Amino acid sequence: MNAIKTGRVLLYLSLVLWWPLRHNGQTPVLLLDSAINRGLAHSHTLRLDKAAITASIQRYQQAKDASLPTGSISATFSHMEVPADHIELGSLDWTLGKRGETYMAHAGIKQTIYEGNKLRYARKSALLLLQLSNLDLEQHTTEVAYAIAELYHDLYRIHRHLQVSQQQAQAVDSLVRQATDLYEQGIVTQNDVLRFRLQRSEIQIARTQLEAERRTIQYSLNVLLGFPEDTVVTPAPVQPPFQAGNTLDTFLAQAFRQRQELKQSTVQYSLDQYHLRSLKAEQLPTLSGSITADYIHAGAAFIPPAGSYLTPISAGVTVAWNFSSLWSARHQISQAKVRQDQTLILRDQLKEHIRQEVNACYQRYEQAVQTILLLQSAIEQAAENNRIQSDRYQYNTTSVTDLIDANSRLYQAMANIEIARSDASLAWFRLLKATGSITTSY
C-alpha cells in the first residue's frame, strides 16, 4: 500500500509540474521539501540500498535455519536378471534363480546439540549485518537529500540573481530614457547616454552567462529528480531558520547521537566481537545426536510376509573435537583482536572528524546569518544613495559615473542579500548533514 501511495504522489507531482509547463508556457514553482521527497523516491542509490537490505534479511533467515536439524530420506528398488544362475564348486552346488527384486529405504535425522555457540554467533552476526545495511540506507539518504538541496539552492541563487538583473535592466532603461530627454534639452552630453547604454549591454552579457549556468544546474536537478530533461521549474524562496537557542555543544551532542557513521562503528565493533567468539568456538568440541531407520527386503512381493525383511532403527550421539584448531586458529584469533582494536581507533578518529566538521558548519552558518543582517542595512544605505544620486543627476549636480556606480551598488546589494539568504539556508543544511539529522528535519 505504501508503494501505491508513493506512486500516486509522484504521478500527481509530475502532472503538477508538467501540465503548466506544456500548456500554459509558465514555469511551475518547486518547493524544497517536494524536491527532496521526489529525489529520495527516484534515487537509484537508495534503491540499491533497499535491495541490499532485502539480501541481508535473507542471509539472516538462512543463519536462523542453520540451527534446524538436518535429515534425509531415500528409497531404492532394484531388479536383477541372472542368465547364469547355477554355480558348482566342489561340494558347493548353488542355484540363485533367474531374477530377483530388492526394496530398500532409509530415513535419518541429525541435530547438533552443542557446537560452541557458533550457530548463535552466526545469527547475531547476520542480524548486525542487517543493521549495517539499514545504516547505509540512512547515510545515503542524508547524502542524496543534501545533494538535492545543494542543487536547489544553486538554482535559487541563479534565479534570484536573474530577477535582480532584470530589475536593474529595467532601471537602466529608465535611466537611458531620462538621459536621452536631458540630452535633447542640452542638460547632459551624448556621452552620458552612451554610458547608460553600455551599462545596459554589460547587464545583458551577465544575464546571458547566468542563463547558461541556470540551464546547467536545472539539467542536473532534473536528472536527480527524474524529471524530463527539458523541464524548467522556479525554486521557491528559501529562508534560513534562526536558531537562537542552539549552541555548538547542542549540535555536537546531536551529532554524536545521530551520525550514522558512529552507529555503524558501534555495530562493527559488536560484529568483530561475535567473529572473535566464533573463532574461539572453533577450538571447542561438538556434540550431535542422530536417529536413523532402514528397511531392507529382497523379494518379489511389494508387501512382504513377516520374517522376510529387516527394519533396523538406531540412535546415536557423536562427540567430535578437532584439537588441531588449538594451534591452527591462534593467528586468526590474534588478527580478529587487532581488527577489533582498529575499529575502536577508527571510532575515536571519526569522533574527532565529526567534532571538527560540526564546528566548521556551525561557524559558517553563524557567519551567514550575520551577513544577512549586515546586508539588510547595506541595502537601505545603497537605496538612499541611489535616490540622492538620481536627484542630483536630474539637476546636473553629479556625474554619470557616480549615478551608474550608485545604481550598480544598489542592485549588487540586492543580489548579495539573496545570495546570502541562500548561503545561510544551505549552511543550515550542511549543519544538519553534519549532525546526521537532515532527513528528520525535512
FINU-827352 format. One record per residue (C-alpha): residue number from 1; residue in three letters; y, z negated, x negated. Coordinates in steps of 0.5 Angstrom, whole numbers. Each point is the difference from the previous one (the first is absolute). Example, Ala and Ser with C-alpha at 12.3 -4.5 7.8 and 13.67 -1.06 7.14 Angstrom:
! residues 2
 bafi zapa     v     w     u
    1  Ala    -9   -16   -25
    2  Ser     7     2    -2
This chain:
! residues 442
 bafi zapa     v     w     u
    1  Met     0     0     0
    2  Asn     5    -2    -6
    3  Ala    -1     7    -3
    4  Ile     1     4     7
    5  Lys     6    -4     1
    6  Thr     3     1    -7
    7  Gly    -2     8     1
    8  Arg     4     0     6
    9  Val     6    -4    -3
   10  Leu     0     5    -6
   11  Leu     0     6     5
   12  Tyr     6    -3     4
   13  Leu     4    -1    -6
   14  Ser    -2     7    -3
   15  Leu     2     3     7
   16  Val     7    -4     0
   17  Leu     1     3    -7
   18  Trp    -2     7     1
   19  Trp     3     1     7
   20  Pro     7    -1    -1
   21  Leu     0     4    -7
   22  Arg    -3     6     3
   23  His     3     0     7
   24  Asn     7    -3    -1
   25  Gly     2     2    -7
   26  Gln     1    -7    -2
   27  Thr    -3    -5    -5
   28  Pro    -3    -6     3
   29  Val     1    -7    -2
   30  Leu    -6    -3    -4
   31  Leu     0    -8     0
   32  Leu    -2    -3    -7
   33  Asp    -6    -4     4
   34  Ser    -2     6     3
   35  Ala     0     4    -6
   36  Ile    -4    -6    -4
   37  Asn    -5     0     6
   38  Arg    -1     7     0
   39  Gly    -1     1    -7
   40  Leu    -5    -6     0
   41  Ala    -4     3     5
   42  His     0     7    -4
   43  Ser    -1    -2    -7
   44  His    -7     2    -3
   45  Thr     0    -5    -5
   46  Leu    -1    -5     6
   47  Arg    -5     4     3
   48  Leu    -4     0    -7
   49  Asp     1    -8     0
   50  Lys    -3    -1     7
   51  Ala    -6     5    -2
   52  Ala    -1    -5    -6
   53  Ile     0    -6     5
   54  Thr    -5     3     4
   55  Ala    -4     1    -6
   56  Ser     1    -7    -2
   57  Ile    -3    -2     6
   58  Gln    -6     4     0
   59  Arg    -1    -3    -7
   60  Tyr     1    -7     3
   61  Gln    -5     2     5
   62  Gln    -5     2    -5
   63  Ala     1    -6    -4
   64  Lys    -2    -4     6
   65  Asp    -6     4     2
   66  Ala    -3    -1    -7
   67  Ser    -2    -7     2
   68  Leu    -4     2     5
   69  Pro    -8     0    -1
   70  Thr    -3     7    -3
   71  Gly    -6     3     4
   72  Ser    -4     6     0
   73  Ile    -6     2     5
   74  Ser    -5     6    -1
   75  Ala    -6     4     3
   76  Thr    -5     4    -3
   77  Phe    -5     5     3
   78  Ser    -5     4    -5
   79  His    -5     5     2
   80  Met    -6     1    -5
   81  Glu    -5     6     0
   82  Val    -6     0    -5
   83  Pro    -3     6    -1
   84  Ala    -5    -3    -5
   85  Asp    -2    -7     3
   86  His    -6    -1    -4
   87  Ile    -1    -3    -7
   88  Glu    -6    -2    -3
   89  Leu     0    -4    -7
   90  Gly    -7    -3    -2
   91  Ser    -1    -5     6
   92  Leu     6     1     3
   93  Asp     0     4     6
   94  Trp     7     0     4
   95  Thr     2     5     6
   96  Leu     7    -1     1
   97  Gly     1     4     6
   98  Lys     3     7     2
   99  Arg     7    -3     2
  100  Gly     4    -7     1
  101  Glu     7    -3     2
  102  Thr     4    -5    -3
  103  Tyr     5    -4     4
  104  Met     5    -5    -4
  105  Ala     6    -4     2
  106  His     5    -4    -4
  107  Ala     6    -5     2
  108  Gly     3    -4    -4
  109  Ile     7    -4     0
  110  Lys     3    -4    -6
  111  Gln     6    -5     0
  112  Thr     4    -2    -6
  113  Ile     0    -8     0
  114  Tyr     5    -1    -6
  115  Glu     3     5    -5
  116  Gly     5    -5    -3
  117  Asn     5     2     6
  118  Lys     1     7    -3
  119  Leu     0     3     7
  120  Arg     5    -5     3
  121  Tyr     5     1    -6
  122  Ala    -1     8     2
  123  Arg     2    -2     7
  124  Lys     6    -4    -3
  125  Ser     2     6    -5
  126  Ala    -1     5     6
  127  Leu     5    -4     4
  128  Leu     5    -1    -6
  129  Leu     0     8    -1
  130  Leu     1     1     7
  131  Gln     6    -5     0
  132  Leu     3     4    -6
  133  Ser    -1     7     4
  134  Asn     5    -4     5
  135  Leu     5    -2    -5
  136  Asp     0     7    -3
  137  Leu     2     3     7
  138  Glu     5    -6     1
  139  Gln     3     2    -7
  140  His     0     8     1
  141  Thr     3    -1     7
  142  Thr     6    -4    -4
  143  Glu     1     6    -5
  144  Val     0     5     6
  145  Ala     5    -4     4
  146  Tyr     4     0    -6
  147  Ala     0     7    -2
  148  Ile     2     2     7
  149  Ala     5    -5     0
  150  Glu     3     3    -6
  151  Leu     0     7     2
  152  Tyr     3    -2     7
  153  His     6    -4    -4
  154  Asp     1     6    -5
  155  Leu     0     5     6
  156  Tyr     5    -5     4
  157  Arg     5     0    -6
  158  Ile     0     7    -1
  159  His     1     1     8
  160  Arg     6    -5     0
  161  His     3     3    -6
  162  Leu     0     7     3
  163  Gln     3    -3     6
  164  Val     6    -4    -4
  165  Ser     0     7    -4
  166  Gln     1     4     7
  167  Gln     6    -5     2
  168  Gln     3     1    -7
  169  Ala     0     7     1
  170  Gln     3     0     7
  171  Ala     5    -5    -3
  172  Val     2     5    -6
  173  Asp     0     6     5
  174  Ser     5    -4     4
  175  Leu     4    -1    -7
  176  Val     0     7    -1
  177  Arg     3     2     7
  178  Gln     5    -5    -2
  179  Ala     2     2    -7
  180  Thr     0     7     3
  181  Asp     5    -2     5
  182  Leu     4    -3    -5
  183  Tyr     0     6    -5
  184  Glu     2     4     6
  185  Gln     6    -5     0
  186  Gly     1     0    -7
  187  Ile    -1    -7    -1
  188  Val    -6     1    -5
  189  Thr    -3     5    -4
  190  Gln    -5     5     1
  191  Asn    -4    -4    -6
  192  Asp    -1    -6     5
  193  Val    -3     5     5
  194  Leu    -5     3    -6
  195  Arg    -2    -7    -2
  196  Phe    -2    -3     7
  197  Arg    -4     7     1
  198  Leu    -3    -2    -7
  199  Gln    -2    -7     2
  200  Arg    -3     3     7
  201  Ser    -4     5    -5
  202  Glu    -3    -6    -4
  203  Ile    -2    -3     6
  204  Gln    -4     6     3
  205  Ile    -3     0    -7
  206  Ala    -2    -7     0
  207  Arg    -3     1     7
  208  Thr    -4     5    -2
  209  Gln    -3    -4    -5
  210  Leu    -1    -6     5
  211  Glu    -3     5     5
  212  Ala    -5     3    -5
  213  Glu    -2    -8    -2
  214  Arg    -1    -1     7
  215  Arg    -5     5     1
  216  Thr    -4    -2    -6
  217  Ile     0    -7     3
  218  Gln    -1     2     7
  219  Tyr    -6     4    -2
  220  Ser    -3    -6    -4
  221  Leu     1    -4     6
  222  Asn    -4     5     5
  223  Val    -6     0    -5
  224  Leu    -1    -7     0
  225  Leu     1    -1     8
  226  Gly    -4     6     2
  227  Phe     6     4     3
  228  Pro     0     8     0
  229  Glu     4     2    -7
  230  Asp     6     2     3
  231  Thr     1    -6     5
  232  Val     7    -3    -1
  233  Val     2    -7     2
  234  Thr     6    -4     0
  235  Pro    -1    -7    -3
  236  Ala     2    -6     4
  237  Pro     6    -4    -3
  238  Val    -3    -6    -5
  239  Gln     3    -7    -1
  240  Pro    -3    -5    -5
  241  Pro    -2    -7     3
  242  Phe     5    -5    -3
  243  Gln    -5    -6    -2
  244  Ala     5    -5    -1
  245  Gly    -5    -6     1
  246  Asn    -6     3    -5
  247  Thr     1    -2    -7
  248  Leu    -4     3    -6
  249  Asp    -5    -5     0
  250  Thr    -2     1     7
  251  Phe    -1     7    -2
  252  Leu    -4    -2    -6
  253  Ala    -5    -4     5
  254  Gln    -1     5     5
  255  Ala    -2     5    -6
  256  Phe    -5    -5    -3
  257  Arg    -3    -1     7
  258  Gln     0     7     3
  259  Arg     0     5    -6
  260  Gln    -7     4     1
  261  Glu    -1     0    -8
  262  Leu     0    -7     0
  263  Lys    -5    -1     5
  264  Gln    -4     6    -3
  265  Ser     0    -4    -6
  266  Thr    -3    -6     3
  267  Val    -5     4     4
  268  Gln    -2     3    -7
  269  Tyr    -1    -7    -3
  270  Ser    -5    -2     5
  271  Leu    -3     7    -1
  272  Asp    -1    -2    -7
  273  Gln    -3    -7     2
  274  Tyr    -5     3     4
  275  His    -2     5    -5
  276  Leu    -1    -5    -5
  277  Arg    -4    -4     4
  278  Ser    -4     6     2
  279  Leu    -2     1    -8
  280  Lys    -2    -7    -1
  281  Ala    -4     0     6
  282  Glu    -4     6    -3
  283  Gln    -3    -6    -5
  284  Leu    -3    -4     6
  285  Pro    -7     1     2
  286  Thr    -1     4     7
  287  Leu    -5    -3     6
  288  Ser    -2     5     5
  289  Gly    -5     0     6
  290  Ser    -4     5     3
  291  Ile    -5     2     5
  292  Thr    -5     6     1
  293  Ala    -5     2     4
  294  Asp    -5     6    -1
  295  Tyr    -5     4     5
  296  Ile    -6     4    -3
  297  His    -5     4     4
  298  Ala    -5     5    -3
  299  Gly    -3     3     6
  300  Ala     1     6     5
  301  Ala     2    -4     6
  302  Phe     7    -2     1
  303  Ile    -1    -6     3
  304  Pro    -6    -3    -4
  305  Pro    -5    -5     2
  306  Ala     0    -7    -2
  307  Gly    -2    -1    -7
  308  Ser     2     7    -3
  309  Tyr     7    -1    -2
  310  Leu     4    -5    -5
  311  Thr     6    -4     2
  312  Pro     3    -4    -6
  313  Ile     6    -4     1
  314  Ser     3    -3    -6
  315  Ala     7    -4    -1
  316  Gly     2    -2    -7
  317  Val     6    -3    -4
  318  Thr     3     3    -6
  319  Val     4    -3    -6
  320  Ala     3     4    -5
  321  Trp     4    -1    -6
  322  Asn     3     5    -5
  323  Phe     1    -5    -5
  324  Ser     3     5    -5
  325  Ser     6     0     4
  326  Leu     2    -7    -3
  327  Trp     2     4    -6
  328  Ser     1     7     2
  329  Ala     5    -2     5
  330  Arg     4    -4    -4
  331  His     5     5    -2
  332  Gln     1     3     7
  333  Ile     2    -8     2
  334  Ser     5     0    -6
  335  Gln     3     6     2
  336  Ala     1    -2     7
  337  Lys     3    -6    -2
  338  Val     5     4    -4
  339  Arg     2     4     6
  340  Gln     1    -6     4
  341  Asp     5    -3    -6
  342  Gln     3     7     0
  343  Thr     1     0     8
  344  Leu     4    -7    -1
  345  Ile     4     3    -6
  346  Leu     2     6     4
  347  Arg     2    -4     6
  348  Asp     5    -4    -4
  349  Gln     3     6    -3
  350  Leu     0     3     7
  351  Lys     4    -6     3
  352  Glu     5     1    -6
  353  His     1     7     2
  354  Ile     1    -2     7
  355  Arg     5    -5    -1
  356  Gln     4     5    -4
  357  Glu    -1     5     5
  358  Val     3    -4     6
  359  Asn     5    -3    -4
  360  Ala     3     7    -2
  361  Cys    -1     3     7
  362  Tyr     4    -7     3
  363  Gln     6     1    -5
  364  Arg     0     8     1
  365  Tyr     0    -2     8
  366  Glu     6    -5    -1
  367  Gln     4     4    -4
  368  Ala    -1     6     5
  369  Val     3    -5     6
  370  Gln     6    -2    -5
  371  Thr     1     7    -1
  372  Ile     1     2     8
  373  Leu     5    -6     0
  374  Leu     4     3    -5
  375  Leu     0     7     2
  376  Gln     2    -2     7
  377  Ser     6    -3    -3
  378  Ala     1     6    -4
  379  Ile    -1     5     6
  380  Glu     6    -4     3
  381  Gln     4     1    -6
  382  Ala    -1     7    -1
  383  Ala     1     2     7
  384  Glu     7    -4     0
  385  Asn     1     4    -7
  386  Asn    -1     7     3
  387  Arg     4    -2     6
  388  Ile     6    -1    -4
  389  Gln    -1     6    -5
  390  Ser    -1     4     6
  391  Asp     7    -2     3
  392  Arg     3     1    -7
  393  Tyr    -2     7     0
  394  Gln     3     2     6
  395  Tyr     7    -3    -3
  396  Asn    -2     4    -6
  397  Thr     1    -7    -4
  398  Thr    -7     0    -3
  399  Ser    -4     6    -4
  400  Val    -6     4     3
  401  Thr    -4    -3    -6
  402  Asp     1    -7     3
  403  Leu    -2     2     7
  404  Ile    -6     3    -2
  405  Asp    -2    -6    -4
  406  Ala     1    -5     6
  407  Asn    -4     5     4
  408  Ser    -6     0    -5
  409  Arg     0    -7    -1
  410  Leu     0    -2     8
  411  Tyr    -6     5     1
  412  Gln    -3    -2    -6
  413  Ala     0    -8     2
  414  Met    -2     2     7
  415  Ala    -6     4    -3
  416  Asn    -1    -6    -5
  417  Ile    -1    -5     5
  418  Glu    -5     4     4
  419  Ile    -4     1    -7
  420  Ala     1    -8    -1
  421  Arg    -3    -2     7
  422  Ser    -6     5    -1
  423  Asp    -1    -3    -7
  424  Ala     0    -7     3
  425  Ser    -5     2     5
  426  Leu    -4     3    -5
  427  Ala     1    -6    -5
  428  Trp    -3    -4     6
  429  Phe    -6     4     1
  430  Arg    -1    -1    -8
  431  Leu     0    -7     1
  432  Leu    -4     0     6
  433  Lys    -5     4    -4
  434  Ala     0    -5    -6
  435  Thr    -1    -6     5
  436  Gly    -6     4     3
  437  Ser     3     0     7
  438  Ile     2     7     1
  439  Thr    -5     1     6
  440  Thr     1    -6     3
  441  Ser     8     0     1
  442  Tyr     0     8     2
